[in-house]
């Protein structure tokens, strides 16, 4: 009983099965021991429950402190905090693991986004977000990679365009220099041609004046020859009149010759009759002889005159023939002179027309010379513009060269997966915006506002 009073309920009570007073007492002690043992067990359980409640409260306090610290870090933009303790409570440990996993996902996503934007700020366009995300983080990954891809595509296009522009500019500059050289030579040639055309125009004009002078001289020669032809016609008429007069004289001489012959016959008959008369007829015979001598002299003289007249008539006929021949030749000369005058007039007219045409050609050549000089000036201005464009393309190359692009044939998705960063602040979006502003200004400066407006969607 003393042991039971001291609270030791583990002792065994004997005599429980006795059927006497000791058995009753033993059964009463067993009941007391059993009740005491139950009370002790209840008190022990109650003490254990109090201790367990106190330990859980301490554990919840530790969890709450760790949870509040991690959440406070996250609210400050630091997602590197974790709940490292274990709490021997599956629910609390599961909450801690889920919180740590969520913070890890946030840190990894923001770390990748920060690294991509930091690379963009450093003009490195090769970085991309490669992690597997869902929901808002997947949209963040898509938007960030789209920004990087768009910027890389635009810078690549700027680079290719700049290279093509430089190549085209070099070709245009080479062609423009060649055109300038050929234009300069053409200008010099046209200037020489203009001087030659002016000299030719002067020569043709002088030839036209001389042709007109020759035509005027030919007209004068024609007039002189026509006058000579008229004189020859008069000479021909005179020779014809002389020939007619000679014929008449010849007829008269023939008549005189007949008269002399008849006189001679009469004188002969008179001499015969005087001889028949004898002495009475001597004086008459002398007269008849003298008459006969005179008739013979007259006959001889008329014969000589007739011969001379016939000779003169032949010469007159020959002269008439020559005069007619000369008249025909003069007519031919007149016709030739007229034709020559017509040709000279035609030459003068054609020379005048040629001089006018050359003058017009000379005006056109001078206009061509002015246009060529103007073209040469335009080519020089174009060369200056092309050189300025080439300089701007070089500046654009310098700007594009500040960007690091993915090598051709390599995909940005082949970059190593980023490890979750620890202890870093929020992404440097201000640096990315500053870089974007620089690119936008460069695009606006070199390609106009239309190209720069494409950046506004970012």
SESE-73424 format. One line per 5 residues: number of its first residue (from 1); their letters; for each residue x, y, z of C-alpha. Coordinates in Angstrom, 1 decimal. Example, Ala and Ser with C-alpha at 12.3 -4.5 7.8 and 13.67 -1.06 7.14 Angstrom:
2
1	AS	12.3:-4.5:7.8; 13.7:-1.1:7.1
This chain:
458
1	XXXXX	0.0:0.0:0.0; 2.9:2.3:0.8; 4.3:1.7:-2.7; 0.9:2.5:-4.3; 0.7:5.7:-2.2
6	XXXXX	4.2:6.6:-3.5; 2.7:6.3:-7.0; 4.3:3.1:-8.1; 1.6:1.3:-9.9; 3.7:-1.3:-11.5
11	XXXXX	3.7:-3.7:-8.6; 1.7:-6.9:-8.7; -1.1:-7.5:-6.1; -1.2:-11.0:-4.8; -4.2:-12.9:-3.4
16	XXXXX	-6.7:-11.4:-5.7; -8.4:-14.8:-6.1; -8.6:-15.5:-2.4; -12.1:-15.8:-1.0; -11.5:-14.2:2.4
21	XXXXX	-10.9:-10.7:3.7; -7.4:-10.7:2.4; -8.7:-11.6:-1.0; -11.2:-8.7:-0.7; -8.5:-6.4:0.4
26	XXXXX	-6.2:-7.6:-2.5; -9.0:-7.0:-5.0; -9.6:-3.5:-3.5; -5.9:-2.7:-3.8; -5.9:-4.0:-7.4
31	XXXXX	-8.7:-1.7:-8.2; -6.9:1.2:-6.5; -3.7:0.3:-8.4; -5.6:0.1:-11.7; -7.3:3.4:-11.1
36	XXXXX	-4.1:5.0:-10.0; -2.3:3.6:-13.0; -5.0:5.0:-15.3; -4.8:8.4:-13.6; -1.0:8.4:-13.9
41	XXXXX	-1.3:7.4:-17.6; -3.8:10.2:-18.1; -1.5:12.7:-16.3; 1.4:11.5:-18.4; -0.5:11.9:-21.6
46	XXXXX	-1.7:15.3:-20.5; 1.9:16.4:-19.8; 3.0:14.9:-23.1; 0.3:16.7:-24.9; 1.2:20.0:-23.2
51	XXXXX	4.8:19.4:-24.2; 3.8:18.5:-27.7; 1.6:21.6:-28.0; 4.5:23.8:-26.7; 6.9:22.2:-29.2
56	XXXXX	4.5:22.7:-32.1; 4.0:26.3:-31.1; 7.8:26.8:-31.0; 8.0:25.0:-34.4; 5.2:27.2:-35.9
61	XXXXX	6.9:30.3:-34.5; 10.2:29.2:-36.2; 8.3:28.5:-39.4; 6.5:31.8:-39.3; 9.8:33.6:-38.7
66	XXXXX	11.5:31.9:-41.6; 8.4:32.3:-43.8; 8.2:36.0:-43.0; 11.9:36.5:-43.7; 11.7:34.9:-47.1
71	XXXXX	8.6:36.8:-48.0; 10.2:40.1:-46.8; 13.2:39.3:-49.0; 11.0:38.5:-52.0; 9.0:41.8:-51.4
76	XXXXX	12.4:43.6:-51.6; 13.1:41.9:-55.0; 15.5:39.3:-53.6; 14.2:35.9:-54.4; 17.3:34.0:-53.2
81	XXXXX	15.9:33.4:-49.7; 14.9:29.8:-48.8; 13.4:28.0:-45.8; 16.2:25.5:-45.0; 14.9:24.0:-41.7
86	XXXXX	12.8:20.8:-41.5; 9.9:20.8:-39.0; 9.0:17.2:-38.7; 5.6:18.0:-40.0; 4.7:16.9:-43.5
91	XXXXX	2.3:19.7:-44.1; 4.7:22.4:-43.0; 7.6:20.8:-44.8; 5.5:20.5:-48.0; 4.6:24.2:-47.6
96	XXXXX	8.3:25.1:-47.2; 9.3:22.9:-50.2; 6.5:24.5:-52.4; 7.6:28.0:-51.3; 11.2:27.2:-52.0
101	XXXXX	10.3:25.8:-55.4; 8.2:28.9:-56.2; 11.0:31.2:-55.2; 13.4:29.1:-57.2; 11.2:29.4:-60.3
106	XXXXX	10.8:33.1:-59.8; 14.6:33.6:-59.2; 15.5:31.4:-62.2; 13.0:33.2:-64.6; 14.0:36.7:-63.4
111	XXXXX	17.7:35.7:-63.4; 17.4:34.6:-67.0; 15.5:37.7:-68.0; 18.0:39.8:-66.1; 20.9:38.1:-67.9
116	XXXXX	19.2:38.5:-71.3; 18.4:42.2:-70.7; 21.9:42.8:-69.3; 23.4:41.2:-72.4; 21.1:43.5:-74.5
121	XXXXX	22.4:46.5:-72.5; 25.9:45.3:-73.4; 24.9:45.0:-77.1; 25.2:41.2:-76.9; 22.2:39.9:-78.8
126	XXXXX	23.0:36.2:-78.4; 21.5:35.5:-75.0; 18.0:34.0:-74.6; 15.8:32.6:-71.8; 15.9:28.8:-72.2
131	XXXXX	14.2:27.5:-69.0; 10.9:25.6:-69.1; 8.2:27.9:-67.6; 4.5:28.1:-67.5; 1.9:30.8:-67.1
136	XXXXX	3.2:34.4:-66.5; 6.9:33.2:-66.6; 6.4:31.6:-69.9; 4.8:34.8:-71.2; 7.8:36.7:-69.8
141	XXXXX	10.2:34.3:-71.5; 8.3:34.6:-74.8; 8.2:38.4:-74.6; 11.9:38.7:-73.6; 13.0:36.3:-76.3
146	XXXXX	10.8:38.1:-78.8; 12.4:41.4:-77.9; 15.9:39.9:-78.3; 15.0:38.1:-81.5; 13.4:41.3:-83.0
151	XXXXX	16.3:43.4:-82.0; 18.8:40.8:-83.4; 16.8:40.5:-86.6; 16.7:44.3:-87.0; 20.4:44.7:-86.2
156	XXXXX	21.2:41.8:-88.6; 19.1:43.5:-91.2; 20.8:46.8:-90.5; 24.2:45.1:-90.8; 23.3:43.3:-94.1
161	XXXXX	21.7:46.5:-95.4; 24.7:48.5:-94.4; 27.0:46.1:-96.2; 24.8:46.0:-99.2; 24.6:49.8:-99.1
166	XXXXX	28.4:50.1:-98.9; 28.8:47.6:-101.8; 26.2:49.4:-103.9; 27.7:52.8:-102.9; 31.2:51.7:-103.9
171	XXXXX	29.9:50.4:-107.2; 27.9:53.6:-107.8; 30.9:55.7:-106.8; 33.1:53.8:-109.2; 30.5:54.2:-112.0
176	XXXXX	30.0:57.9:-111.1; 33.8:58.4:-111.2; 33.9:56.7:-114.6; 30.9:58.8:-115.7; 32.5:61.9:-114.4
181	XXXXX	35.7:61.2:-116.4; 33.8:60.3:-119.5; 31.6:63.4:-119.1; 34.7:65.5:-118.7; 36.2:64.0:-121.9
186	XXXXX	32.9:64.4:-123.6; 32.7:68.1:-122.5; 36.1:68.7:-123.9; 35.2:66.9:-127.2; 32.0:68.8:-127.5
191	XXXXX	33.8:72.1:-126.8; 36.3:71.2:-129.6; 33.4:70.1:-131.8; 31.7:73.4:-131.1; 34.8:75.4:-132.1
196	XXXXX	35.2:73.2:-135.2; 31.5:73.7:-136.1; 31.9:77.5:-135.6; 34.9:77.4:-137.9; 33.0:75.3:-140.4
201	XXXXX	30.0:77.6:-140.2; 32.3:80.5:-140.9; 33.9:78.7:-143.9; 30.5:77.6:-145.3; 29.2:81.1:-144.9
206	XXXXX	32.3:82.4:-146.7; 31.8:79.8:-149.4; 28.2:80.8:-149.8; 29.3:84.4:-150.2; 31.9:83.4:-152.7
211	XXXXX	29.3:81.2:-154.5; 26.9:84.2:-154.7; 29.8:86.3:-156.0; 30.6:83.6:-158.6; 27.0:83.5:-159.5
216	XXXXX	26.9:87.3:-159.9; 30.1:87.1:-162.0; 28.6:84.3:-164.1; 25.5:86.4:-164.7; 27.8:89.2:-165.9
221	XXXXX	29.7:86.7:-168.2; 26.3:85.5:-169.4; 25.3:89.1:-170.2; 28.7:89.7:-172.0; 28.4:86.5:-173.9
226	XXXXX	24.8:87.3:-174.8; 25.9:90.7:-176.0; 28.7:89.0:-178.0; 26.2:86.6:-179.5; 24.1:89.6:-180.6
231	XXXXX	27.2:91.2:-182.1; 27.9:87.8:-183.9; 24.4:87.8:-185.1; 24.8:91.3:-186.5; 28.2:90.2:-188.0
236	XXXXX	26.5:87.2:-189.6; 23.8:89.4:-191.0; 26.5:91.8:-192.3; 28.4:88.9:-193.9; 25.2:87.7:-195.5
241	XXXXX	24.6:91.2:-196.8; 28.2:91.3:-198.1; 27.7:88.0:-199.7; 24.5:89.2:-201.4; 26.2:92.4:-202.6
246	XXXXX	29.1:90.4:-203.8; 26.7:88.3:-205.8; 25.1:91.3:-207.2; 28.6:92.8:-208.1; 29.5:89.5:-209.7
251	XXXXX	26.4:89.7:-211.8; 27.2:93.3:-212.8; 30.8:92.3:-213.7; 29.4:89.5:-215.8; 27.3:92.0:-217.5
256	XXXXX	30.3:94.3:-218.0; 32.3:91.3:-219.3; 29.4:90.6:-221.8; 29.4:94.2:-222.8; 33.2:94.1:-223.3
261	XXXXX	32.8:91.0:-225.4; 30.1:92.5:-227.5; 32.2:95.7:-227.8; 35.2:93.6:-228.9; 33.0:91.9:-231.5
266	XXXXX	31.7:95.3:-232.7; 35.2:96.7:-232.9; 36.3:93.6:-234.8; 33.4:94.1:-237.3; 34.3:97.8:-237.5
271	XXXXX	37.9:96.9:-238.4; 36.7:94.5:-241.1; 34.4:97.2:-242.5; 37.2:99.8:-242.3; 39.6:97.5:-244.2
276	XXXXX	36.9:97.1:-246.8; 36.6:100.9:-247.0; 40.3:101.4:-247.7; 41.8:104.8:-247.1; 38.5:106.2:-246.1
281	XXXXX	38.2:103.8:-243.4; 41.7:104.0:-241.9; 40.8:106.5:-239.3; 37.8:104.5:-238.3; 40.0:101.4:-238.3
286	XXXXX	42.3:103.1:-235.8; 39.4:103.9:-233.6; 38.0:100.4:-234.0; 41.4:99.0:-232.9; 41.5:101.4:-229.9
291	XXXXX	38.0:100.4:-229.0; 38.8:96.8:-229.4; 41.9:97.3:-227.2; 39.8:99.1:-224.6; 37.2:96.3:-224.8
296	XXXXX	39.9:93.7:-224.3; 41.3:95.7:-221.4; 37.8:96.1:-219.9; 37.3:92.3:-220.4; 40.5:91.5:-218.7
301	XXXXX	39.8:94.0:-215.9; 36.3:92.6:-215.4; 37.8:89.1:-215.4; 40.2:90.1:-212.7; 37.5:91.9:-210.8
306	XXXXX	35.2:88.9:-211.2; 38.0:86.6:-209.9; 38.6:88.9:-206.9; 34.8:89.1:-206.3; 34.5:85.4:-206.4
311	XXXXX	37.5:85.0:-204.1; 35.9:87.6:-201.8; 32.6:85.8:-202.0; 34.4:82.6:-201.0; 36.1:84.3:-198.1
316	XXXXX	32.8:85.9:-197.2; 31.1:82.5:-197.3; 34.0:81.1:-195.2; 33.6:84.0:-192.8; 29.9:83.5:-192.6
321	XXXXX	30.4:79.9:-191.8; 33.0:80.8:-189.2; 30.7:83.5:-187.8; 27.8:81.0:-187.7; 30.1:78.4:-186.0
326	XXXXX	31.2:81.1:-183.5; 27.6:82.0:-182.9; 26.7:78.3:-182.3; 29.7:78.1:-179.9; 28.6:81.3:-178.2
331	XXXXX	25.1:79.9:-177.9; 26.6:76.8:-176.3; 28.7:79.0:-174.1; 25.6:81.0:-173.1; 23.8:77.8:-172.3
336	XXXXX	26.8:76.4:-170.3; 27.1:79.8:-168.5; 23.4:79.7:-167.7; 23.7:76.2:-166.4; 26.8:77.2:-164.5
341	XXXXX	25.0:80.2:-163.1; 22.1:77.9:-162.1; 24.6:75.5:-160.4; 26.3:78.4:-158.7; 23.0:79.8:-157.6
346	XXXXX	22.1:76.3:-156.3; 25.5:76.0:-154.6; 25.0:79.5:-153.1; 21.5:78.5:-151.9; 22.6:75.1:-150.6
351	XXXXX	25.6:76.7:-149.0; 23.3:79.2:-147.3; 21.0:76.4:-146.2; 24.1:74.4:-145.0; 25.4:77.5:-143.2
356	XXXXX	21.9:77.8:-141.5; 21.9:74.1:-140.7; 25.5:74.3:-139.3; 24.4:77.3:-137.3; 21.5:75.3:-135.8
361	XXXXX	23.9:72.4:-135.2; 26.3:74.7:-133.6; 23.5:76.0:-131.3; 22.6:72.4:-130.5; 26.3:71.6:-129.8
366	XXXXX	26.6:74.6:-127.5; 23.4:73.5:-125.7; 24.9:70.0:-125.5; 28.1:71.6:-124.1; 26.1:73.4:-121.5
371	XXXXX	24.1:70.3:-120.6; 27.3:68.3:-120.5; 28.9:70.9:-118.2; 25.7:70.8:-116.1; 25.9:67.0:-116.1
376	XXXXX	29.5:67.1:-115.0; 28.5:69.4:-112.1; 25.7:67.0:-111.2; 28.1:64.1:-111.3; 30.4:65.9:-108.9
381	XXXXX	27.5:66.6:-106.6; 26.4:63.0:-106.9; 30.0:61.9:-106.0; 29.9:64.1:-103.0; 26.5:62.7:-101.9
386	XXXXX	27.7:59.1:-102.5; 30.9:59.8:-100.5; 28.7:61.2:-97.7; 26.4:58.2:-97.9; 29.4:55.9:-97.8
391	XXXXX	30.6:57.8:-94.7; 27.1:57.4:-93.1; 27.1:53.7:-94.0; 30.5:53.4:-92.3; 29.1:55.1:-89.2
396	XXXXX	26.2:52.7:-89.4; 28.6:49.8:-89.6; 30.4:51.1:-86.5; 27.1:51.3:-84.7; 26.1:47.8:-85.8
401	XXXXX	29.6:46.5:-84.9; 28.9:47.3:-81.3; 26.3:44.5:-81.3; 27.3:40.9:-80.8; 25.2:38.6:-83.0
406	XXXXX	24.8:34.9:-83.2; 27.1:33.4:-85.8; 25.3:32.2:-89.0; 24.3:28.6:-88.7; 24.1:28.6:-84.8
411	XXXXX	20.8:28.9:-83.0; 20.4:30.9:-79.9; 18.7:27.9:-78.3; 22.1:26.2:-78.2; 23.4:28.4:-75.5
416	XXXXX	23.9:26.6:-72.1; 21.0:26.8:-69.7; 21.4:29.6:-67.2; 21.9:28.6:-63.5; 19.6:30.3:-61.0
421	XXXXX	21.4:33.4:-59.8; 21.6:34.2:-56.1; 21.8:37.5:-54.3; 20.9:39.7:-57.4; 18.6:42.6:-57.6
426	XXXXX	15.7:43.1:-60.1; 16.5:43.0:-63.9; 18.2:46.1:-65.3; 15.3:47.1:-67.5; 16.5:50.7:-67.5
431	XXXXX	19.7:49.7:-69.2; 17.8:47.8:-71.8; 15.5:50.8:-72.4; 18.6:53.0:-72.8; 20.0:50.6:-75.4
436	XXXXX	16.7:50.5:-77.2; 16.6:54.3:-77.2; 20.1:54.4:-78.8; 19.1:51.9:-81.5; 15.9:53.7:-82.1
441	XXXXX	17.8:57.0:-82.6; 20.3:55.3:-84.9; 17.5:53.8:-87.0; 15.7:57.1:-87.1; 18.9:58.9:-88.1
446	XXXXX	19.8:56.5:-91.0; 16.5:55.1:-92.1; 14.0:57.8:-91.2; 11.1:57.8:-88.8; 9.2:54.9:-90.5
451	XXXXX	11.8:52.4:-89.5; 12.1:53.8:-86.0; 8.3:53.5:-85.5; 8.7:49.7:-85.6; 10.5:49.9:-82.3
456	XXX	7.7:51.6:-80.5; 5.9:48.3:-80.1; 8.5:47.3:-77.6
